[in-house]
Amino acid sequence: MIKIGVLSLQGSVVEHMNSFSRISGVTAFEVKTAQDLDDISGLVLPGGESTTIGKLLKDFGLNAPVITKAKSGMPLWGTCAGMILMAKEISNESCTHLGLMDISVSRNAYGSQLDSFTACACIPAISPKDIHLVFIRAPWIEKAGEAVNILATVNGRMVAAQQENMLATSFHPELTEDLSFHKYFADMCKSYREQY
């Protein structure tokens, strides 16, 4: 059984938990303390409010332990706000949060809640079928380092990327019925567990 943690401080926690519950051989756990990180093979940073989640990461003493786990190879997946938390640079803010992934992101790049939209894209690394994408006050990737593999673009904007054990999406796979990204991340976690 693959144990995957979902950071449970704020945001779309239940939706991620529900998606993982539909995948055979996967169990999802809520992560609220540093000790919770010891029992998992991967961690999801869900969508929500990046400034709030970033503050809560520090308040709950999770900032440093998450960074340590990710640097040791544990898979980390950030969706929307989670992608902002992972970025080494936020172009329209002066501070960063975890600063793990070699990307520069623009927060709320697509505009307000009213500017939310859906799209479909073919993402060969994830699925042979088109994937339904949901963007809600979404960021996008403005720049990416050489080690970053861009997985998807929508309307010329980079919206999904992977850097070794780190996966980032500016959209919300947990708000659709498509499990492609959750299965892909579960496979990353399985490989990590087998190595360590």
N, C-alpha and C positions, 0 to 999 in steps of 0.2 A: 504493500500500500504506500503510495506517494503522499506525503503530508506537505501541503502547501499553505503558507500563512497569508492572511489578508490583513494588512494594517487596519486596525479597527478603532481609529480615533475620530474620524469624520469622513463623510463621502459615501460612495456607492459600494459599501461593504457587502450588504445582503445580496446584491445583484451578482457580484463575483462569487460569493459563496454558493449561490444557487447554480451558477454556470458550472462550477467545478463538481458539484454534487451529481451532475448528469454525465460525468465521465467515469467510466469503470476504472477501478484501481486507484482513484484519487480521493483524498479526504482533505477538506479545507478547514483551517482553524483561524479563529480570531487572534490577532497579535496585538497585545496592549502593553506588554512588559518586555524587558530585555531577556528575561528567562524564557519567554515564549519562543524566542528565536532559536533556542537550542534544539528544539524538536522538529524543525521543519527542513525541507529540502529546497525551498524557494519562497520568495516573498513578493506579494503584489502591493503596490502603492496605488490605491484607487483614485478615481476622479473625485473631485470635491472642490474645496477652496484651498489653493496651495499655500497661501500665507498662514491660514489657520492650522493646516496640517503641519506645516513647517515649524510653527511655534509649539504645537503639541508634541512633536517629535522631541524637541529639546526639553519641554516640561516633564515628559514621561521618561526621560533619560534614555531615549532610543536612538538619538542621532548617531553617536559614536559606534554603538553596537551594530547598527545597520550598515554603516560605512565599512566596518571591519569585516562583517560577513560577506558583503559584496566584493570587497577586495580579495577575500580568500577564495572566491569563485562561486559562492552561492548565487543562483539565478535571482534576478530582480527584474520585475516588470512594472513600469509606471504607465498608467492610463490617464491622459489629460493632465490633471493637476499633478499626478505622479510623475509624468514626464518632466514637468517644471521642477519638481523636487530633485530629480536626478541630474539635471543639466549643470554643466560647469559654468555656464553664463546665461543670464536672463537679460535680454537686450534692453527691455524697458523697466528694469529694476536695478537698484544698486547692490543688492545682496543676493546671495544664493543660499541653498539649503544643504543638500547632501553633496553636491558638486562632484558627482561620480562619473558622469557620461560626457564624453568630449563633443558636446553639442551646445549651440547657442539657440535659445528659444525665445519667441516673442509671446508673452502672456496675453490672453484674450485677443489674439491676433485677428480672429474673424469677427470680432465685435461683441455686442451684448447678447443676452439670452434670446432676444428677438431675431438675432442673426444666426441662430442655430440651424443646421441643415443636415440632410442625409445624402450619401453618395454611394456608388458601387465602384469597386476597383478589383482588378486582377492582381493578386499578390502571390506570384509563383512560389516564393519561399515558404508560404504559409498554407496555401490551398490551390488546387487546380481549378476551382470554381470561383466566380466573382464573389466578393465578400461585401455585405451591406455594412456601411460605415455611418456612425452617428456622431456628429460634431456638436457639442454644446459649450458655448463660450470657450472654444478650443484654442490652444496654442498651435504654432507650427514651428518647424525647425528652420532657422535662418542660415546656420552654418554647421558643418559637421567635419570632424577631424578625419584623418586618413584611415584610422582604425574602425571607423563607423561605417556599417553597411546600410545604405538607405533601402528599405524594403518597399516603400510605397510613396507615390506622389499623387496629389489630387489638385487639379487646376494649377499645375506648376509648382505647388508647394510640397515640401517634404513633411510627411505626416506619420511615418513609421520607420523605425531604425533599430539596428542591433549592433552592440559593441561587445563582443565576446559573450559573457554571461548576463549582459544587460539588454533588456528589450524595452522599447518605448513607443507608445502610440498616442497621437493627439486626439484620437477618437475613442469611443466607448464600446468595445466588443461585448461587454457585459449587459448592454441594453438591447441586444439583439438575440435571436434564437440560434445564430451561427456560433458554433463552438470551436471554430478553426484556430483562433488565437489561443484559447484556453488549452486546447489539446497540444498545440505547439509548445507552449510554456510548460505544460506538464511533462512533455518529452525532454525539455531542457533540464527540468528538476530530476527526472529519472536518471539521466546521464550523470548529473552531479552526484546523486546518491550512490551510484555504482562506482564512481571514482573515489569518493571520500567515505 
